Amino acid sequence: MATLNDSVLQGASGKIGGYVAYTVGNKTYARKLADTISNPRSEGQTAQRSKLPGAQTMYRATRGSLLEKVYALAAREEERRSGYHWFLHANMNMFGPNDYIEYPRLLLSDGSLQLPFGMKATAVHADKLELEWLDNTSTVTAQATDQLTVAAIFDNEPYQPVVLDDTGYYRSDEKAVVLVPEGAWTTVHLYCFFAAQDGKRYSPCMYFSISKS
């Protein structure tokens, strides 16, 4: 793969001779097309294809939610084409055949804000999660007013991330109690992250889980 920046082809897209050109952010790349596809149904290719539908399904479930905005901002920070492309790049390998999802490694938030230092669960109950952390307010990437935000995936809706109601906790609080709504779920996967007061920056997420039994 070659970079075409500072050339007459910068910004180009499509097939050019034996190459395909595409632009991501401010960078233009050229990749040589394969002469032949030796085994389009190899075990590796089949496994890779099985990951895409799951990732696409989960991304579609975030449309219109805060998470869609988070992904669009993360894509802009990383100079990726869109929030959709960012989500696939970050998460596609977490999906597999037969509805397999590696929940602890899913990235449901990312960005330039810092997570607080030492964030951990101090108590886990069937209906709530108690958290503690150290306030690391110091720079533009960590403000006292950054708000704790929680996305959840319930095991009875395995492809449907939802953002829980306003937690009312901030970085400066150094602790929080996250209430989980009742429902027909057995396990809930929780992704805790922080949002800047102006809604223009977000942090990576930290994973926790609660099981009723």
N, C-alpha and C positions, 0 to 999 in steps of 0.2 A: 504494500500500500504506500502510495506517495502523497505528499502534501503539495497542493498547488497554490499556496498563498504567494502573493506578489508575482503572479503570472497572469497572462491574458485569460486563463481559464478559471480564475478565482470567481466563485459564485456560480459556476456551471453545475448542471445536473443532467443525468441521463447517460446513454451509451455513447462513447466516443471511440471509434475503432474497436480494439479488443479490450477496452477498459470501460468501467462505469464510474462516473463522477457524481459525487454528492457533497452537500454542504451541511455542516453541523455547527451552529452558532456562527462564528466569524471565520471558521476554517473550512477549506475545501479539500477533499481527498479524491484520489483516483485508485481504483482497485482493479486488478487484471481479472477478466472473466475466465472461468474455468473452460478448458477445451472440451472436456466431457465430464459427465457425472458417472463415476465408475460403479457405484452401488447406492442409488438413491434411497434404498430401504435397508441400509445397514443398521445394526443394532444401535450404534451411537446416534445416528440420525433419527431413528424412530424414537429413542428416548428423549432427544432434544425436542422433537415435535410435540411430544406429550406434555411438555412444560408450558407451551405457549397458551393453549386454551384456558388453563386455570388462571394464569396471570392476567389474561385479557378479561376474563369473567370478573375477577376481583377488582380490576381497575374500573370497569364499567359500573360496578356497584358504588364507586366513590363519586361518580359524576353529580355535580350540583351540591356537593358537601364541602366542608372546610378542607378535607383531605385533597380534593382536586386542586384547590388553591395552593396548598403546601407543595404538591408535586410540580405545579407550574413554576413556582418560585425556585424550587430546588433545581429544576431544569435550566432556568435562567442563570443561576449561580454557577452551574457546571457546564454551561454552553451546550446543552443538549437541545434537540429539536423541539421537544414538547414535554409536558408532564407525563403523557402516555409513554413516550420513549424512555424518560427517566425511570418510571415505575418498572418497565420491563427490564431495563438494564440492572436495576437494583434487586429485583425480586424473582425473575423468571426461574432461576435455578432452585428456588425454594418449593417449586411445584413438581408433581410427578404423576404417574399413572394412578388410576383408581382413587382419585380425589386426595392424593397425598399432598399435604402442605406442612412444611417445616416451620411452624409458627414462631418458635423462639428466634429464628433468624430473619423473619420478615422485617422489612424496613418500611414502616408506615409513616414515618416523618424523617426529615433531614433538613439541614440548613446551617447557617452561619452562627446561630446562637449556641452558646455552650450549655451543656447539662450542668446542674449543680454538682459540686464535689460530693462523693460518698453517698449517692442516692441509693437507698435500700428499703426493703420492706421490713417493718418492725413487728407486724402482726398481720395474719391472713385469716379472715373469717369467711363464712359462706356467703355473706352479702356485702362485704367491704374489705378494703385493703388499706392498711395504715403505712404511711411512708415517712421517712426522715431524710434530710440532706443538709449539707453545709452551704450557707449563703456565700456564693463566690462573686457577688456584685463588685465590679471593679472597672469594667471597660464597656464599650458599646456592644460587645458580644455577651454581656451578662448584666442585666439591669434588675433592680429590686422589684420593678413592676411587671416583669415577665410572668405570665400566668401559666400555671399548671394546666395542661390539657390532656385528656385521656381518650384514646380510641380503643374500641373493644370489638372482638370477634367472638361470638357465641357458637358453641359447637353444633347447635341445631340450625345455624345459618352460616356454614363454614366459609363462604365466599363474600360475606356481607360485613365489611368494617363499618362501625358506627361511632360517631363522636358522642361521648356522654355529655350530659348537661353540664353547664358551667360549674366548675369545681369550687370557685371562690377562693382559691389558694394561689399565692404568689411566691416567687423565689425567696423573698425576704422572710417568709413564714417559717421556713426550715422544717415544716412537717405538714402532712395533709391526711385526710381520711377520704378515700375514694369510695363512694357508694355505688353498688352495682344493682341495677334494676332486677326485679323478680322476673321469672319466666320459666319456660320449659327446658332450659339449658342445664347441662351437667358440669361443663367446664367453660370458663370464659378466659380468653387471652387478652391481656391488657397492655397497651403501648403508651407509656407516659412520656410526654415531651412538654416543652415550654414555648410559648408564643409571645412575641414582642407586643407591647401595648398597642402599637399602630397596626398590628396584623401583617407586617411586611417581612418579618423574619421569624424563623422557627428553628428549633434544635433537633438533633437526632433523638430517637426514642429509646426508652429502656423497657425491656419486656418483663412482665410478671404474669402469673396465672392463678386462678382460683377454681377449685373443684368443690362441689357441694358434698361429695361423699369422701 
